[in-house]
């Protein structure tokens, strides 16, 4: 007989997520994922100027802080047939790379590492042995015996005082923790160092976009100008600073993040056979090197993989009606023509139909509607999006840069390629991707400098900024690869205003409820894939797999209506 456990809220994520899982004989035998907050940003945008949409959608979330504005600008540019200047494309790419480097490092250390690292166990570490181990895997300078000894004393003081601060309420001592004390101490040290580092990396956004979070964008290019001697523009000093930030970021990724990732993964190889789930992967692609309208130039290639078959990659077309559809049969929304129908986002509807129990509730009514997330499908298939999908598609496309980092990591860990289809593979893919991004960022930076040296300082094309030049009606789609996965915005413009606007975001793909045929999405399916539960009162293993996706519920759910009135309040239980 199974026993249902509830994890609500899932912490160390953005937004509110509830997981219910049925446990039998120490394993998950059924699982349900519920987004428990509602957004309705689509309703807010109706009737607004399309050129302003980027500023609204950028506020959906403060974590993936640039990606919605980027997708929005691209969507409107697609509808209005605007091609932005090369420098603007490069600056967008640089902001993209800075976001990835920041987001992936923060996820590994501050949102996911404590699923693998036992903070209290680090008190048992020998600082000298820790120093020797750290120096054997990396050239990172902060690795002396005294450094680790001082850190250990600080943590011991927290523990003895009963005030663990940011480490309070962890499942310390859980039998699923496997790291030696010295590795735990290294992980803890770098957790704290990453807190300091991350605030520097985002300065790239402040330089090009004016601030972080929510940097400024512009339909037609970027809202900044280049003037090497102009104190109010992107001048020589600021360009030099950007280069230094990327160099320091690359060093942190290569000397801290990747060595820690491989060291920790080496003790958890069994998780290379846990949490894989669907085996279907979807990527839209990004980082254009010859303009956004040339997908063949993308450094992150697009494609879809089905049933873990990396011998075949399918092409993706976001304009085709039958490729991307959203369903609401298990979601707290309704469609005019019936809830079992699937709608392409250009025809999408966002109308609430909450029929579930009021929180707090003991259990969701999982036979009916149970989430504020819609359920997207690609050609009828549930798909996983995110770093693992991107690395698999790049690998399957035969890209040598992808194959080099993937095969190198597999060799160091001495695991087969099938280990990628797992919770461990998902976590490792994020780090390997960051290696690629850090190198590409330096290339984009040099390209920008070369263009400027050659006299090209153009940053925007506003020739179509006058609405009188627009067609009476138009529609566009803009996509990107958010750190958490494939993201696209679809807009419909009529009489110079937004008639419809729909976002299908990464966590909607991954965390959505079942579809009309009862098929699970990525979270639910992954929890069903060999997930062990040593202690139902401390479901650490569930957190490991769910956190490996890096949930962002604020983006995924569809708190206020178009008049600014509060629609729903969710109490954290």
VOGU-3710 file (C-alpha; in Angstrom, 3 decimals, decimal comma):
1> xxxxxxxxxx> 0,000/0,000/0,000  1,353/3,414/-0,943  1,744/6,421/1,348  1,347/9,918/-0,071  3,738/12,607/1,077  3,418/16,310/0,356  6,314/18,716/-0,130  4,895/22,237/-0,069  6,437/24,644/-0,563  9,464/23,367/-2,438
11> xxxxxxxxxx> 12,143/25,760/-1,229  15,293/27,027/-2,952  13,320/27,856/-6,092  11,590/30,935/-7,541  7,860/30,902/-6,804  5,502/28,344/-5,257  5,612/24,649/-6,168  3,848/21,723/-4,525  4,841/18,098/-5,084  2,680/15,192/-3,983
21> xxxxxxxxxx> 4,230/11,731/-4,278  2,990/8,246/-3,517  5,661/6,140/-1,812  5,693/2,353/-1,802  8,523/0,066/-0,647  10,907/2,996/-0,409  10,319/4,351/-3,931  8,136/6,943/-5,630  5,350/5,138/-7,522  3,279/8,182/-8,526
31> xxxxxxxxxx> 3,833/11,937/-8,515  1,945/15,180/-9,083  3,361/18,654/-9,682  1,272/21,737/-8,919  2,030/25,397/-9,475  0,116/27,196/-6,746  0,280/30,834/-7,827  -1,343/32,672/-10,719  0,120/35,465/-12,851  -2,132/36,539/-15,793
41> xxxxxxxxxx> 0,545/38,744/-17,381  -1,078/37,903/-20,728  -4,241/39,717/-19,684  -2,259/42,736/-18,514  -0,690/43,118/-21,963  -3,905/43,135/-23,984  -4,499/46,503/-25,636  -1,013/47,843/-24,924  1,640/49,168/-27,295  3,709/46,195/-28,564
51> xxxxxxxxxx> 6,916/48,206/-28,113  6,275/48,349/-24,366  5,664/44,626/-23,839  9,320/43,850/-23,034  9,161/46,064/-19,918  6,093/44,259/-18,565  7,172/40,681/-19,278  10,639/41,387/-17,886  8,962/41,724/-14,477  7,485/38,226/-14,582
61> xxxxxxxxxx> 10,526/37,083/-12,628  13,652/38,621/-11,131  15,764/35,469/-11,457  15,864/34,840/-15,215  16,054/38,562/-15,417  16,650/39,334/-19,109  15,202/36,443/-21,045  11,560/37,522/-21,207  12,455/41,009/-22,399  14,696/39,487/-25,068
71> xxxxxxxxxx> 12,000/37,082/-26,277  9,433/39,882/-26,284  11,586/42,207/-28,395  12,231/39,397/-30,841  8,526/38,593/-31,041  7,565/42,170/-31,897  10,529/42,527/-34,268  9,387/39,366/-36,033  5,863/40,746/-36,416  7,112/44,111/-37,742
81> xxxxxxxxxx> 9,956/42,694/-39,904  12,707/44,534/-38,023  16,336/43,381/-38,342  18,558/44,755/-35,603  22,185/45,952/-36,151  25,064/43,471/-35,573  26,320/45,317/-32,484  22,900/45,071/-30,836  22,848/41,332/-31,529  26,306/40,958/-29,994
91> xxxxxxxxxx> 25,347/42,970/-26,896  22,235/40,835/-26,496  24,460/37,768/-26,753  26,844/39,149/-24,131  23,971/39,801/-21,742  22,697/36,290/-22,482  26,120/34,812/-21,628  26,444/36,854/-18,435  22,990/35,695/-17,366  23,892/32,033/-17,959
101> xxxxxxxxxx> 27,184/32,233/-16,094  25,517/33,964/-13,151  22,355/31,850/-13,120  24,020/28,446/-13,466  26,596/29,137/-10,758  23,933/30,459/-8,381  21,766/27,436/-9,081  24,537/24,933/-8,426  25,735/26,435/-5,172  22,747/28,167/-3,638
111> xxxxxxxxxx> 19,744/26,240/-4,951  21,027/22,709/-5,507  24,358/22,004/-3,793  22,812/21,478/-0,367  20,946/18,480/-1,796  24,374/16,822/-2,046  26,551/18,685/0,495  26,050/18,069/4,245  26,925/21,353/5,932  27,105/19,960/9,481
121> xxxxxxxxxx> 29,299/17,045/8,395  31,870/19,586/7,174  32,731/20,200/10,842  34,427/16,785/10,888  36,809/17,674/8,060  40,586/17,915/8,503  41,491/21,407/7,177  44,940/20,212/6,053  43,487/17,284/4,118  40,830/19,617/2,704
131> xxxxxxxxxx> 43,511/22,010/1,479  45,480/19,206/-0,167  42,340/17,892/-1,885  41,311/21,340/-3,106  44,771/22,011/-4,554  44,783/18,623/-6,295  41,648/19,411/-8,312  42,055/23,131/-9,007  44,443/26,079/-9,087  41,967/28,302/-7,259
141> xxxxxxxxxx> 44,051/30,411/-4,845  41,722/30,256/-1,829  42,742/26,780/-0,742  45,157/27,066/2,178  44,873/25,079/5,400  44,291/28,296/7,322  41,488/29,331/4,989  39,528/26,125/5,532  40,335/26,081/9,261  38,943/29,589/9,748
151> xxxxxxxxxx> 35,807/28,737/7,782  35,251/25,590/9,826  35,491/27,595/13,044  32,866/30,051/11,799  30,436/27,263/10,925  31,095/25,502/14,237  30,107/28,687/16,017  26,819/28,775/14,108  26,062/25,134/14,927  26,897/25,422/18,614
161> xxxxxxxxxx> 24,737/28,524/18,937  21,813/26,706/17,320  21,606/29,428/14,692  22,542/28,000/11,316  21,164/31,039/9,511  20,875/30,317/5,783  21,579/26,615/6,490  18,658/26,190/8,905  16,179/23,322/8,372  18,419/21,240/6,120
171> xxxxxxxxxx> 18,179/17,458/6,327  21,696/17,263/7,778  22,803/13,738/8,613  20,371/12,216/6,101  21,557/8,734/4,973  21,486/9,842/1,317  24,455/12,190/1,879  27,656/10,484/0,702  30,413/13,100/0,539  33,493/12,860/2,768
181> xxxxxxxxxx> 33,777/15,712/5,295  36,595/17,354/3,289  34,480/17,580/0,119  31,587/18,940/2,175  33,894/21,651/3,549  35,092/22,595/0,044  31,498/22,796/-1,158  30,523/24,956/1,781  33,472/27,310/1,242  32,619/27,806/-2,406
191> xxxxxxxxxx> 28,936/28,280/-1,582  29,962/31,370/0,373  32,468/32,537/-2,254  29,831/32,245/-4,978  27,618/34,627/-2,998  30,308/37,277/-3,377  31,150/36,443/-7,010  27,595/36,510/-8,354  27,040/40,173/-7,495  29,976/41,090/-9,739
201> xxxxxxxxxx> 28,926/39,098/-12,806  25,572/40,857/-13,130  27,322/44,212/-13,581  27,482/43,314/-17,285  23,707/43,833/-17,344  24,019/47,142/-15,521  26,568/48,408/-18,052  24,623/47,478/-21,182  21,078/47,560/-19,770  21,271/50,203/-17,054
211> xxxxxxxxxx> 20,509/47,912/-14,121  19,965/44,397/-12,831  17,494/42,838/-12,427  15,235/43,914/-15,301  17,792/45,620/-17,569  16,513/47,790/-20,389  15,890/46,459/-23,880  14,582/48,098/-27,034  12,508/46,854/-29,949  14,916/47,392/-32,836
221> xxxxxxxxxx> 18,175/46,937/-30,941  19,526/47,927/-27,539  18,864/51,015/-25,431  22,503/52,035/-25,091  24,943/53,919/-27,304  28,624/53,442/-28,024  30,984/56,381/-27,615  34,533/55,544/-26,600  35,148/59,017/-25,123  31,586/59,709/-23,951
231> xxxxxxxxxx> 31,083/59,506/-20,177  27,372/58,765/-20,644  27,806/55,977/-23,234  29,441/52,566/-23,519  32,933/54,023/-23,505  36,413/52,515/-23,512  36,544/52,230/-19,724  33,223/50,377/-19,520  34,126/48,063/-22,382  37,366/47,193/-20,613
241> xxxxxxxxxx> 35,430/46,515/-17,413  33,069/44,175/-19,276  36,054/42,225/-20,578  37,494/41,937/-17,079  34,162/40,706/-15,662  33,937/37,954/-18,275  37,549/36,932/-17,690  36,967/36,700/-13,931  33,714/34,860/-14,512  35,401/32,347/-16,810
251> xxxxxxxxxx> 38,098/31,774/-14,183  35,500/31,101/-11,470  33,631/28,667/-13,711  36,776/26,770/-14,695  38,576/26,757/-11,344  35,684/26,499/-8,881  32,373/25,428/-10,424  33,539/22,649/-12,758  36,045/21,022/-10,335  33,398/21,034/-7,581
261> xxxxxxxxxx> 30,770/19,617/-9,928  32,984/16,718/-11,002  34,216/16,049/-7,460  30,691/15,880/-6,047  29,332/13,878/-8,987  32,030/11,219/-8,509  30,423/10,231/-5,190  26,887/10,077/-6,578  27,273/7,991/-9,737  24,216/5,938/-8,777
271> xxxxxxxxxx> 22,171/9,068/-9,532  23,189/8,589/-13,150  20,375/6,022/-13,286  17,745/8,002/-11,347  15,365/10,779/-12,367  15,732/10,728/-16,154  12,017/10,701/-16,784  10,571/11,429/-20,211  13,543/10,957/-22,492  12,080/13,613/-24,814
281> xxxxxxxxxx> 14,037/16,857/-25,197  13,211/20,175/-26,866  15,481/23,113/-27,767  14,594/26,308/-29,666  18,217/27,466/-30,042  19,967/30,807/-29,518  23,179/32,853/-29,669  23,048/33,919/-33,330  26,373/34,632/-35,040  24,882/35,793/-38,342
291> xxxxxxxxxx> 21,653/37,409/-37,203  18,599/36,016/-35,445  16,948/35,211/-38,790  19,660/32,643/-39,572  19,079/29,721/-37,167  21,908/27,773/-38,787  24,301/30,287/-37,218  23,103/29,675/-33,646  25,797/28,454/-31,252  23,010/26,670/-29,365
301> xxxxxxxxxx> 21,318/24,595/-32,094  17,598/23,868/-32,122  15,971/20,470/-32,322  13,931/17,776/-30,617  14,929/14,303/-29,428  12,367/11,588/-28,704  12,734/8,451/-26,576  16,412/9,108/-25,762  17,321/8,426/-29,396  20,246/10,756/-30,063
311> xxxxxxxxxx> 20,715/9,275/-33,522  17,881/11,462/-34,808  17,143/15,134/-34,168  13,837/16,589/-35,374  13,457/20,156/-36,614  11,322/22,582/-34,606  8,952/25,171/-36,134  7,235/27,450/-33,612  4,912/28,843/-36,286  3,354/25,513/-37,191
321> xxxxxxxxxx> -0,024/25,092/-35,525  0,406/21,401/-34,707  3,887/21,652/-33,194  3,358/23,678/-29,999  -0,022/23,530/-28,269  -1,154/24,202/-24,701  -3,816/22,173/-22,889  -5,808/23,007/-19,747  -7,651/19,770/-18,938  -5,802/19,521/-15,584
331> xxxxxxxxxx> -5,137/23,257/-15,149  -7,231/25,910/-13,397  -8,181/27,569/-16,713  -10,825/27,022/-19,336  -11,035/27,255/-23,124  -14,085/28,484/-24,990  -14,232/25,347/-27,164  -13,616/22,844/-24,377  -10,788/22,030/-22,024  -9,547/18,971/-23,915
341> xxxxxxxxxx> -8,575/21,015/-26,967  -5,007/22,128/-27,593  -4,367/25,721/-28,696  -1,374/27,110/-30,539  -0,168/30,208/-28,642  -1,227/32,614/-31,413  -4,762/31,409/-30,656  -4,131/30,997/-26,935  -6,609/31,873/-24,188  -5,922/32,706/-20,558
351> xxxxxxxxxx> -9,139/32,531/-18,549  -9,215/31,283/-14,967  -11,491/28,433/-13,887  -10,480/27,546/-10,342  -12,453/24,528/-9,172  -10,003/23,022/-6,719  -9,837/22,997/-2,925  -8,840/26,178/-1,168  -5,386/26,146/0,422  -4,367/24,949/2,874
361> xxxxxxxxxx> -5,495/21,529/1,677  -4,457/18,027/2,624  -4,278/16,650/-0,901  -4,885/17,930/-4,414  -7,791/16,549/-6,416  -5,443/15,088/-9,003  -8,257/13,450/-10,968  -9,451/16,932/-11,920  -7,671/20,284/-12,305  -4,728/20,684/-9,935
371> xxxxxxxxxx> -2,300/23,378/-11,143  -2,042/26,976/-12,346  0,365/25,777/-15,050  -0,960/24,986/-18,490  0,284/21,831/-20,206  2,306/22,410/-23,396  3,022/19,642/-25,872  5,278/19,400/-28,948  3,543/17,368/-31,660  1,571/15,774/-28,844
381> xxxxxxxxxx> 4,674/14,809/-26,855  5,595/15,864/-23,336  9,082/17,382/-23,549  11,904/18,259/-21,172  13,650/21,586/-21,750  16,777/23,033/-20,174  20,548/22,482/-20,027  20,337/18,712/-20,495  18,150/19,127/-23,574  20,563/21,698/-25,027
391> xxxxxxxxxx> 23,653/19,591/-24,411  21,995/16,480/-25,855  20,779/18,259/-28,997  24,200/19,877/-29,551  25,868/16,498/-28,998  23,411/14,730/-31,301  23,863/17,414/-33,974  27,549/16,466/-34,046  28,868/19,773/-32,744  32,511/19,245/-31,802
401> xxxxxxxxxx> 32,492/21,821/-28,983  29,565/20,050/-27,321  31,097/16,612/-27,822  34,424/17,711/-26,369  33,021/18,865/-23,011  30,490/16,014/-22,732  32,899/13,216/-23,623  35,542/14,768/-21,380  33,233/14,770/-18,365  31,997/11,234/-19,042
411> xxxxxxxxxx> 35,594/10,030/-19,229  36,582/11,754/-15,968  33,604/10,267/-14,152  33,987/6,916/-15,952  30,276/6,688/-16,744  28,498/5,855/-20,039  26,634/8,387/-22,165  23,355/6,929/-20,867  24,184/8,498/-17,474  23,185/11,830/-19,022
421> xxxxxxxxxx> 19,527/10,759/-18,929  19,238/11,308/-15,191  19,151/13,733/-12,290  22,962/13,654/-12,196  23,133/14,187/-15,956  20,827/17,176/-15,722  22,991/18,740/-13,016  26,235/18,007/-14,869  24,861/19,360/-18,173  24,296/22,760/-16,576
431> xxxxxxxxxx> 27,949/23,015/-15,606  29,266/21,753/-18,943  27,069/24,262/-20,727  28,527/27,036/-18,580  31,994/26,060/-19,791  30,869/26,569/-23,388  29,118/29,836/-22,596  32,180/31,279/-20,828  34,311/30,647/-23,925  31,692/31,974/-26,356
441> xxxxxxxxxx> 31,345/35,149/-24,287  34,983/36,021/-24,850  34,492/35,545/-28,609  31,460/37,842/-28,657  33,373/40,439/-26,661  36,222/40,443/-29,197  33,705/40,712/-32,064  32,162/43,786/-30,482  35,565/45,430/-30,051  36,458/44,638/-33,665
451> xxxxxxxxxx> 33,240/46,202/-34,981  33,848/49,350/-32,951  37,458/49,588/-34,151  36,129/49,318/-37,721  33,841/52,285/-37,118  30,523/50,472/-36,640  28,783/51,885/-33,569  25,144/51,277/-34,578  22,994/49,899/-31,763  19,393/50,226/-32,992
461> xxxxxxxxxx> 17,155/50,443/-36,042  14,103/52,578/-35,283  12,984/53,067/-38,887  9,793/51,116/-38,180  9,148/52,646/-34,787  6,322/54,743/-36,202  3,077/52,713/-35,860  1,698/54,385/-38,977  4,124/52,259/-40,985  2,804/48,985/-39,571
471> xxxxxxxxxx> 0,369/46,631/-41,221  -3,177/46,663/-39,824  -2,591/43,224/-38,351  0,556/41,204/-37,732  1,769/38,330/-35,635  5,204/37,305/-34,484  7,080/34,802/-32,378  10,314/35,436/-30,525  12,267/32,709/-28,841  15,360/32,264/-26,735
481> xxxxxxxxxx> 16,924/29,670/-24,488  16,446/30,793/-20,910  18,862/29,155/-18,448  15,987/26,865/-17,482  15,083/25,971/-21,062  13,170/26,812/-24,219  11,218/30,082/-23,980  9,002/31,714/-26,595  6,578/34,643/-26,753  3,835/34,837/-29,372
491> xxxxxxxxxx> 2,174/38,199/-30,099  -0,805/39,209/-32,231  -0,959/42,903/-33,159  -4,115/44,542/-34,459  -4,624/48,259/-35,083  -1,241/49,015/-33,502  -2,137/47,336/-30,184  -1,589/43,891/-28,712  -4,676/41,793/-29,293  -3,175/38,604/-27,874
501> xxxxxxxxxx> 0,089/37,741/-26,150  1,128/34,311/-24,881  4,229/33,080/-23,080  5,190/29,410/-23,029  8,075/29,216/-20,606  10,569/26,517/-19,547  8,986/25,526/-16,255  5,589/25,285/-17,945  7,073/22,571/-20,137  8,753/20,789/-17,242
511> xxxxxxxxxx> 6,391/21,250/-14,273  2,957/21,146/-15,905  0,213/18,706/-14,901  -0,956/15,740/-16,944  -2,478/16,264/-20,388  -5,939/15,041/-21,573  -4,454/11,615/-22,313  -3,073/11,351/-18,773  0,567/11,660/-19,903  2,947/13,155/-17,341
521> xxxxxxxxxx> 5,268/16,074/-17,892  8,960/16,142/-16,977  8,830/16,677/-13,183  6,228/14,011/-12,562  7,850/11,539/-14,933  11,340/12,060/-13,522  10,187/11,400/-9,968  8,729/8,107/-11,190  12,122/7,033/-12,560  13,765/4,997/-9,754
531> xxxxxxxxxx> 13,608/7,782/-7,150  14,371/6,218/-3,739  12,979/7,592/-0,487  15,027/6,677/2,580  12,877/8,709/4,979  9,392/9,988/3,993  9,684/12,621/6,736  12,792/14,026/5,024  12,259/13,623/1,241  15,737/14,788/0,250
541> xxxxxxxxxx> 15,701/12,623/-2,870  12,615/14,377/-4,235  14,351/17,724/-3,788  17,402/16,462/-5,656  15,473/15,605/-8,787  13,124/18,597/-8,728  15,968/21,033/-8,040  17,966/19,556/-10,920  15,474/21,313/-13,239  15,934/24,660/-11,421
551> xxxxxxxxxx> 12,187/25,454/-11,094  10,997/28,994/-11,769  7,292/29,010/-10,979  6,872/32,786/-11,234  7,496/32,525/-14,971  5,456/29,376/-15,420  2,071/30,271/-13,948  -0,265/32,475/-15,814  -0,944/37,766/-8,717  -3,028/40,416/-10,247
561> xxxxxxxxxx> -5,672/40,993/-12,882  -5,503/43,630/-15,631  -6,969/46,225/-13,235  -4,361/45,596/-10,569  -6,686/43,719/-8,222  -5,351/40,755/-6,292  -6,679/37,509/-7,728  -5,258/34,939/-5,365  -3,138/34,778/-2,247  -1,097/31,663/-1,540
571> xxx> 0,001/31,024/2,011  3,332/29,297/2,461  2,611/26,252/4,573
//
